[in-house]
Amino acid sequence: MIEEIIQKAKKEDKKVYVYAHKFPDGDAISSSCAVVQYLKSHGIDAKYIVTHKIFSYPNLTADIPVTTSVEQDAISLLLDTSTISYAENKLFTKSRPDNIYVIDHHEKVKGGFCIEDELKLSPSHVIRNAEASSTCEIVAEEFKREKVTPQIANLLTLGLLTDTATLKFLKTDTLNHLANLIEAGADYEAILKLCDKKIKLKDEVGLAKVLLKTQKFPIGNTFGLICLCNQHQVNELVKQYGIRNIQKKIFKMSDIDNCSFLCMGAENAPKQYDLEFRSTSTCGDFNVLTLATQYGGGGHYHASGCCCSPIIASSVNASIKEQATTLYTKQANHFSPHEPNEHDLSLSSILNATNYLTSDISPDLLRQVDALIKQGANYESMIKRSKSFSTFMLGNELLSKIPYSKVFDNNASVQIQLSPQDLSFLTQKYHVSEDDILPLISIFRNVAISSASIHLPNGKVSQIDKDGNISISSIPTSIKRNHSILR
């Protein structure tokens, strides 16, 4: 398709405009930037069209201008966008259907409509591959290998890593595509660091205060979580912490034991909620895409989103809980424990040696891991790091105790001093002991601080430094007081 667009643009002397979805993520941004660079390398006048400033990945997006108008009937290429309602803007409608193309990896529900149906596009103008983990994977296949520069390979690697949550969720050929991109010059470890960069303290504290509003509700023999922000709360988040697109932070709720469904939503416009849904293949395993498509949204089997209509928004909480429960009742699968096999042992050895595919990676090693998975190794269970709901909420409670005056200091030394009343509240509410609280200092492992510590009333302390090294000490209160007097 990309070659067809190049030939058409040259023959008809047309510009090519590239579009992606609203609230663009790493895949949308990276695939758009990569396509623009690739087209320009072929002498095509190409541009990524956005009508709102992009705040994500500022090193990539700082120079992308906001555009409010485009030439009539240019060639339009839509990336990573499953429906018109999910598009960042609708300027592509200035092009005739025979000048519009789509590349996307979101699934199409049986009987449902995707953007190509809404625009009445020819099947030859559409690549929809739900077996790809990201749009960047599909784009990589479309490019001529000799034209993929290291810069383009880096962009496509970033999109692949962000859409797989740094290789947590793989599709059929994800690792083979990554191996090809590394061979094309992608700096895997540098891109990985970009994905795993330290989070600003203000973001963690602001999100924690939102996540304390999370509601837990039963779904069969599992539970679901839902966290919604009304417009006032959304505005306060932007004003106080600079946090936008709160629904996209749903990943903060992931990997919780026995949780089969997640929903995070934000009223970004009056009486309209942008919602994100997630389910898990190891608990429940039901199709949230069918839920999203009821509201004109789209996505994947386990990860989808939509924008609720004003009528639905008025009762969105109850409605989503009810429909998620109904889906679980109709579709949920219950799995027997996985029995380890020889392929699991080989995979475990590789994961341990490479710190879970974060260092000492080569194309051959990635292809070896891919082969082990296809032979039956249980990659998903090995890569997952789960936590209890109590641990999740306790972490949010602790972050919420950080004074507002501290949160904008990216080199802060944070001290969380729990009073006897604090300790009593937390241990009773979440049914934990005081010794369960100290290890939660790990919540600062990926946060930009110089150090952090949690202090209990009895003198016990846990600490973490800027490199993520943790220590837990127990100092009797009487000795601690005497030490203070001596000083």
C-alpha positions as CSV (number, residue, x, y, z in Angstrom):
1,M,0.0,0.0,0.0
2,I,2.8,2.5,0.9
3,E,4.3,2.0,-2.5
4,E,0.9,2.5,-4.2
5,I,0.6,5.8,-2.3
6,I,4.0,6.9,-3.4
7,Q,3.3,6.2,-7.0
8,K,-0.1,7.9,-6.9
9,A,1.4,11.0,-5.1
10,K,4.1,11.3,-7.8
11,K,1.8,10.7,-10.7
12,E,-0.9,13.1,-9.6
13,D,1.4,15.6,-7.9
14,K,-0.5,15.3,-4.6
15,K,0.5,15.9,-1.0
16,V,0.1,13.1,1.5
17,Y,-1.5,13.8,4.9
18,V,-1.1,11.3,7.7
19,Y,-3.7,11.1,10.5
20,A,-4.0,9.1,13.7
21,H,-6.3,8.8,16.7
22,K,-7.1,11.3,19.4
23,F,-5.0,11.2,22.6
24,P,-2.2,9.7,20.5
25,D,-0.1,7.0,22.1
26,G,3.4,5.8,21.2
27,D,2.2,3.6,18.4
28,A,0.1,6.4,16.8
29,I,2.8,9.0,17.1
30,S,5.7,6.7,16.0
31,S,3.9,5.1,13.0
32,S,2.8,8.6,11.8
33,C,6.3,10.1,12.2
34,A,7.9,7.0,10.6
35,V,5.5,7.1,7.6
36,V,6.1,10.8,7.1
37,Q,9.9,10.3,7.1
38,Y,9.7,7.3,4.7
39,L,7.5,9.2,2.3
40,K,9.8,12.3,2.4
41,S,12.8,10.0,1.6
42,H,10.9,9.2,-1.6
43,G,10.5,12.8,-2.5
44,I,6.8,13.0,-1.3
45,D,5.5,16.2,0.4
46,A,4.1,14.5,3.6
47,K,2.8,15.8,6.9
48,Y,1.3,14.4,10.1
49,I,-1.9,16.4,10.7
50,V,-3.0,17.2,14.2
51,T,-5.4,19.9,15.3
52,H,-4.4,19.8,19.0
53,K,-0.9,20.0,20.5
54,I,0.6,16.7,21.4
55,F,2.1,16.5,24.9
56,S,3.3,12.9,24.8
57,Y,6.9,12.1,23.8
58,P,8.0,15.7,23.5
59,N,11.3,14.8,21.9
60,L,9.3,13.5,18.9
61,T,6.3,15.8,18.9
62,A,7.7,19.2,19.8
63,D,8.1,20.2,16.2
64,I,4.8,18.8,15.0
65,P,2.7,21.9,14.2
66,V,-1.0,22.2,14.9
67,T,-2.9,22.3,11.6
68,T,-6.4,23.7,11.1
69,S,-6.9,23.3,7.3
70,V,-5.6,21.0,4.5
71,E,-5.6,21.0,0.8
72,Q,-8.7,19.7,-0.9
73,D,-8.5,16.1,-2.1
74,A,-4.9,15.3,-1.1
75,I,-4.0,11.7,-0.3
76,S,-5.0,10.8,3.3
77,L,-3.5,7.9,5.2
78,L,-5.2,7.0,8.5
79,L,-3.1,5.1,11.0
80,D,-4.0,3.2,14.2
81,T,-7.6,4.6,14.0
82,S,-10.5,2.2,14.0
83,T,-13.5,4.5,13.8
84,I,-14.2,8.1,12.7
85,S,-15.3,9.1,16.2
86,Y,-11.8,8.0,17.5
87,A,-9.9,10.1,14.9
88,E,-7.9,13.0,16.2
89,N,-9.7,15.2,13.7
90,K,-11.8,14.8,10.6
91,L,-9.8,16.9,8.0
92,F,-9.3,13.7,6.0
93,T,-12.9,13.9,4.9
94,K,-11.8,16.6,2.5
95,S,-10.3,13.8,0.4
96,R,-12.4,11.6,-1.9
97,P,-12.7,7.9,-0.8
98,D,-10.4,6.9,-3.7
99,N,-7.7,9.0,-2.1
100,I,-8.1,7.7,1.5
101,Y,-6.1,4.7,2.9
102,V,-6.2,3.0,6.2
103,I,-3.6,0.9,8.1
104,D,-4.7,-0.4,11.5
105,H,-4.3,-3.3,13.9
106,H,-7.5,-3.0,15.8
107,E,-10.0,-5.8,15.6
108,K,-13.4,-5.6,13.8
109,V,-16.3,-7.0,15.7
110,K,-18.5,-9.3,13.6
111,G,-21.3,-7.2,12.2
112,G,-19.6,-4.0,13.4
113,F,-18.4,-1.0,11.4
114,C,-14.8,0.3,11.2
115,I,-13.6,3.5,9.6
116,E,-13.3,1.9,6.2
117,D,-17.0,1.0,6.3
118,E,-18.0,4.5,7.4
119,L,-16.0,6.1,4.6
120,K,-17.0,3.4,2.1
121,L,-13.4,2.6,1.1
122,S,-12.3,0.0,-1.4
123,P,-10.8,-3.1,0.3
124,S,-7.6,-2.5,-1.6
125,H,-7.2,0.8,0.3
126,V,-7.3,-1.0,3.7
127,I,-4.8,-3.0,5.7
128,R,-6.5,-4.2,8.9
129,N,-4.4,-6.9,10.7
130,A,-5.5,-7.7,14.3
131,E,-2.7,-10.2,14.5
132,A,-0.2,-7.4,14.7
133,S,0.6,-6.1,18.1
134,S,0.9,-2.5,16.8
135,T,0.4,-0.4,13.7
136,C,4.2,0.0,13.6
137,E,4.5,-3.7,12.9
138,I,2.3,-3.4,9.9
139,V,4.1,-0.3,8.7
140,A,7.4,-2.0,9.0
141,E,6.2,-4.8,6.7
142,E,5.1,-2.2,4.2
143,F,8.4,-0.4,4.0
144,K,11.2,-1.6,1.7
145,R,13.9,-2.9,4.0
146,E,16.7,-1.0,2.3
147,K,14.8,2.3,2.9
148,V,14.4,1.8,6.6
149,T,17.0,4.0,8.2
150,P,18.1,3.6,11.8
151,Q,16.0,6.6,12.7
152,I,12.8,5.1,11.2
153,A,13.7,1.7,12.8
154,N,13.9,3.5,16.2
155,L,10.5,5.1,15.7
156,L,8.9,1.8,14.8
157,T,10.5,0.1,17.7
158,L,9.2,2.7,20.1
159,G,5.6,2.2,18.8
160,L,6.0,-1.6,19.1
161,L,7.3,-1.4,22.6
162,T,4.7,1.0,23.9
163,D,1.8,-0.9,22.4
164,T,3.0,-4.2,23.9
165,A,3.7,-2.5,27.3
166,T,7.5,-3.2,26.7
167,L,6.9,-6.8,25.5
168,K,4.4,-7.8,28.1
169,F,1.7,-8.6,25.5
170,L,2.9,-10.3,22.4
171,K,1.1,-11.3,19.2
172,T,2.1,-13.9,16.7
173,D,5.2,-12.3,15.1
174,T,6.0,-9.4,17.5
175,L,9.5,-10.7,18.4
176,N,10.4,-11.4,14.8
177,H,9.4,-7.9,13.8
178,L,11.5,-6.5,16.6
179,A,14.4,-8.6,15.6
180,N,14.1,-7.2,12.0
181,L,14.0,-3.6,13.3
182,I,17.2,-4.2,15.4
183,E,18.9,-5.6,12.3
184,A,17.8,-2.4,10.5
185,G,19.6,-0.3,13.0
186,A,17.2,0.3,15.9
187,D,18.9,1.0,19.2
188,Y,16.8,-1.3,21.4
189,E,18.2,-0.5,24.8
190,A,18.0,3.2,24.1
191,I,14.4,3.0,23.0
192,L,13.6,0.8,26.1
193,K,15.1,3.5,28.3
194,L,12.8,6.1,26.6
195,C,9.8,3.9,27.4
196,D,10.9,3.3,31.0
197,K,12.1,6.8,31.8
198,K,11.6,8.1,35.3
199,I,8.0,9.3,36.1
200,K,7.6,12.8,37.5
201,L,6.6,12.9,41.1
202,K,3.7,15.2,40.4
203,D,2.3,12.7,37.9
204,E,2.5,9.8,40.4
205,V,0.9,11.9,43.2
206,G,-1.9,13.3,41.0
207,L,-2.7,9.9,39.6
208,A,-2.7,8.3,43.1
209,K,-5.3,10.8,44.3
210,V,-7.5,9.8,41.4
211,L,-6.9,6.1,41.8
212,L,-8.1,6.3,45.4
213,K,-11.5,6.7,43.9
214,T,-11.3,3.3,42.3
215,Q,-14.4,1.1,43.0
216,K,-14.2,-2.6,43.3
217,F,-17.2,-4.7,42.3
218,P,-17.8,-8.5,41.9
219,I,-17.8,-10.2,38.5
220,G,-18.5,-13.9,38.9
221,N,-15.7,-15.3,41.1
222,T,-13.4,-12.4,40.2
223,F,-13.8,-8.7,40.5
224,G,-13.7,-5.6,38.3
225,L,-12.3,-2.1,39.0
226,I,-13.8,1.2,37.7
227,C,-12.4,4.7,38.2
228,L,-14.2,7.7,36.7
229,C,-13.3,11.4,36.8
230,N,-16.0,14.0,36.2
231,Q,-15.2,17.3,34.5
232,H,-14.5,19.1,37.7
233,Q,-12.0,16.5,38.7
234,V,-10.4,16.4,35.2
235,N,-10.0,20.2,35.3
236,E,-8.4,20.1,38.7
237,L,-5.9,17.4,37.5
238,V,-4.8,19.6,34.7
239,K,-4.7,22.7,36.8
240,Q,-2.9,21.2,39.8
241,Y,-0.7,18.5,38.3
242,G,-0.8,19.0,34.5
243,I,-2.2,15.5,33.9
244,R,-4.2,15.1,30.7
245,N,-6.1,12.2,29.2
246,I,-6.6,10.5,32.5
247,Q,-8.4,7.6,30.9
248,K,-5.2,6.6,29.2
249,K,-3.6,6.0,32.6
250,I,-5.5,2.7,32.9
251,F,-2.2,0.8,32.9
252,K,-1.7,2.0,36.5
253,M,-4.5,-0.4,37.5
254,S,-3.1,-3.5,35.7
255,D,-1.7,-6.7,37.0
256,I,-4.0,-7.0,40.1
257,D,-4.7,-10.6,41.3
258,N,-8.1,-12.0,40.4
259,C,-9.1,-8.8,38.6
260,S,-10.8,-9.6,35.3
261,F,-12.0,-6.2,34.2
262,L,-10.8,-2.6,34.3
263,C,-12.5,0.7,33.3
264,M,-11.0,4.1,33.5
265,G,-12.9,7.2,32.2
266,A,-12.7,10.9,32.1
267,E,-15.4,13.5,31.3
268,N,-13.1,15.5,29.0
269,A,-16.1,17.3,27.5
270,P,-19.4,18.1,29.3
271,K,-21.5,15.0,29.7
272,Q,-19.2,12.9,27.5
273,Y,-16.8,10.3,29.0
274,D,-13.8,9.0,27.2
275,L,-13.5,5.4,28.4
276,E,-10.8,2.7,28.3
277,F,-11.6,-0.9,29.0
278,R,-9.3,-3.9,29.7
279,S,-9.7,-7.6,30.4
280,T,-7.1,-10.2,31.0
281,S,-6.4,-13.4,29.2
282,T,-5.5,-15.2,32.4
283,C,-8.5,-14.2,34.4
284,G,-12.0,-14.1,32.8
285,D,-10.7,-13.7,29.2
286,F,-13.7,-11.9,27.8
287,N,-14.1,-9.6,24.9
288,V,-14.2,-5.9,25.9
289,L,-14.2,-4.9,22.3
290,T,-17.9,-5.9,22.1
291,L,-18.5,-3.4,25.0
292,A,-16.7,-0.6,23.3
293,T,-18.4,-1.0,20.0
294,Q,-21.8,-0.5,21.6
295,Y,-20.8,3.1,22.0
296,G,-19.1,3.6,18.6
297,G,-15.6,2.7,19.9
298,G,-13.1,0.1,18.9
299,G,-9.9,-1.6,19.8
300,H,-8.9,-5.1,20.7
301,Y,-10.3,-8.2,22.4
302,H,-8.6,-7.3,25.7
303,A,-8.1,-3.5,25.3
304,S,-10.7,-1.1,23.8
305,G,-12.0,2.4,24.2
306,C,-14.9,4.6,23.3
307,C,-16.6,7.9,23.9
308,C,-20.0,7.7,25.7
309,S,-22.9,9.7,24.5
310,P,-24.4,12.3,26.9
311,I,-27.3,9.9,27.8
312,I,-25.0,7.1,28.7
313,A,-22.7,9.4,30.6
314,S,-25.3,10.3,33.1
315,S,-25.3,6.7,34.4
316,V,-22.0,5.5,33.1
317,N,-20.9,3.9,36.3
318,A,-23.8,1.6,36.8
319,S,-24.1,0.9,33.1
320,I,-20.5,-0.2,32.7
321,K,-20.6,-2.4,35.8
322,E,-23.7,-4.2,34.6
323,Q,-22.5,-4.7,31.0
324,A,-19.1,-6.0,32.1
325,T,-20.8,-8.5,34.4
326,T,-23.0,-9.6,31.6
327,L,-20.1,-10.1,29.3
328,Y,-18.2,-12.1,31.9
329,T,-21.3,-14.3,32.5
330,K,-21.5,-15.1,28.8
331,Q,-17.9,-15.4,27.8
332,A,-15.6,-16.0,30.8
333,N,-13.1,-18.8,30.6
334,H,-11.7,-20.5,33.7
335,F,-8.2,-21.9,33.3
336,S,-6.5,-24.8,35.0
337,P,-3.0,-24.2,36.3
338,H,-0.2,-24.4,33.7
339,E,2.1,-27.3,34.1
340,P,5.8,-26.3,33.6
341,N,7.5,-28.0,30.7
342,E,11.1,-28.1,29.2
343,H,10.3,-25.0,27.1
344,D,9.4,-23.1,30.2
345,L,12.7,-23.9,31.8
346,S,14.6,-22.7,28.7
347,L,12.5,-19.5,28.5
348,S,13.0,-18.8,32.2
349,S,16.8,-19.1,31.8
350,I,16.7,-16.5,29.0
351,L,14.5,-14.1,30.8
352,N,16.7,-14.3,33.9
353,A,19.9,-13.8,31.9
354,T,18.5,-10.8,30.1
355,N,16.6,-9.2,33.0
356,Y,13.3,-10.0,31.3
357,L,14.4,-8.9,27.8
358,T,15.8,-5.6,28.9
359,S,19.5,-6.1,28.3
360,D,21.9,-8.2,26.2
361,I,19.3,-8.6,23.5
362,S,20.1,-9.8,20.0
363,P,17.9,-10.6,17.0
364,D,18.8,-14.3,17.3
365,L,17.9,-14.4,20.9
366,L,14.5,-12.8,20.2
367,R,13.8,-15.4,17.6
368,Q,14.8,-18.1,20.0
369,V,12.3,-16.7,22.6
370,D,9.6,-16.6,19.8
371,A,10.3,-20.2,19.0
372,L,10.0,-21.3,22.6
373,I,6.6,-19.5,23.0
374,K,5.3,-21.2,19.8
375,Q,6.5,-24.5,21.3
376,G,4.3,-24.0,24.4
377,A,6.4,-22.0,26.9
378,N,4.1,-19.9,29.1
379,Y,5.7,-16.4,28.5
380,E,2.7,-14.4,29.8
381,S,2.8,-16.0,33.2
382,M,6.5,-15.5,33.5
383,I,6.6,-11.9,32.4
384,K,3.7,-10.8,34.6
385,R,4.3,-9.2,38.0
386,S,1.0,-9.2,39.9
387,K,0.0,-7.5,43.1
388,S,-3.0,-7.6,45.4
389,F,-5.8,-5.0,45.3
390,S,-4.7,-4.0,48.9
391,T,-1.1,-3.4,47.8
392,F,-2.4,-1.3,44.8
393,M,-4.5,0.9,47.1
394,L,-2.0,1.2,49.9
395,G,0.5,2.5,47.3
396,N,-1.9,5.2,46.3
397,E,-2.6,6.1,49.9
398,L,1.1,6.6,50.6
399,L,1.7,8.7,47.5
400,S,-1.3,10.8,48.4
401,K,0.4,11.8,51.7
402,I,3.2,13.6,50.0
403,P,2.8,17.4,50.5
404,Y,1.8,19.4,47.4
405,S,4.8,21.6,48.0
406,K,7.1,18.7,47.3
407,V,5.5,17.2,44.1
408,F,7.1,19.6,41.6
409,D,10.6,18.9,42.8
410,N,12.1,16.2,40.5
411,N,15.1,15.9,42.9
412,A,13.0,15.7,46.1
413,S,13.9,13.8,49.2
414,V,10.5,12.4,50.2
415,Q,9.6,11.4,53.7
416,I,6.3,9.8,54.5
417,Q,5.8,9.9,58.3
418,L,2.8,7.8,59.3
419,S,1.1,8.7,62.6
420,P,-0.4,6.1,64.9
421,Q,-3.8,7.2,63.5
422,D,-2.6,6.8,59.9
423,L,-1.2,3.3,60.6
424,S,-4.4,2.2,62.4
425,F,-6.5,3.5,59.4
426,L,-4.4,1.8,56.8
427,T,-4.0,-1.6,58.5
428,Q,-7.7,-1.8,59.3
429,K,-9.0,-0.6,56.0
430,Y,-6.8,-2.9,53.9
431,H,-6.4,-5.8,56.4
432,V,-2.6,-5.7,56.4
433,S,0.0,-5.6,59.1
434,E,2.4,-2.7,59.6
435,D,5.2,-4.8,58.2
436,D,3.3,-5.0,54.9
437,I,3.6,-1.3,54.5
438,L,7.3,-0.8,54.6
439,P,8.1,-2.8,51.4
440,L,5.8,-0.5,49.5
441,I,8.7,1.9,49.3
442,S,9.1,0.2,46.0
443,I,6.4,2.5,44.5
444,F,9.2,5.0,44.1
445,R,11.4,2.8,42.0
446,N,10.5,4.5,38.7
447,V,9.9,8.0,40.1
448,A,12.2,10.9,39.6
449,I,13.4,11.6,43.2
450,S,16.7,11.7,45.0
451,S,15.4,9.4,47.8
452,A,12.3,8.4,49.7
453,S,11.5,6.9,53.0
454,I,8.5,5.5,55.0
455,H,8.6,6.0,58.8
456,L,6.3,4.0,61.1
457,P,5.5,5.2,64.7
458,N,7.6,2.4,66.2
459,G,10.8,3.6,64.5
460,K,10.8,1.1,61.6
461,V,11.9,2.7,58.4
462,S,12.2,1.7,54.7
463,Q,14.3,3.7,52.3
464,I,15.0,3.8,48.6
465,D,17.7,5.8,46.7
466,K,17.6,7.3,43.3
467,D,19.0,4.1,41.8
468,G,16.1,2.0,43.2
469,N,18.1,0.4,46.0
470,I,15.9,-0.5,49.0
471,S,16.7,-0.9,52.6
472,I,14.4,-1.7,55.6
473,S,15.6,-1.1,59.1
474,S,14.1,-1.5,62.5
475,I,15.3,1.0,65.1
476,P,13.7,0.8,68.6
477,T,11.8,3.9,69.4
478,S,13.7,4.6,72.6
479,I,17.1,4.4,70.9
480,K,15.9,6.6,68.1
481,R,14.8,9.3,70.7
482,N,18.1,9.1,72.5
483,H,20.0,9.5,69.3
484,S,17.9,12.6,68.5
485,I,18.8,14.1,72.0
486,L,22.5,13.4,71.4
487,R,22.4,15.3,68.1
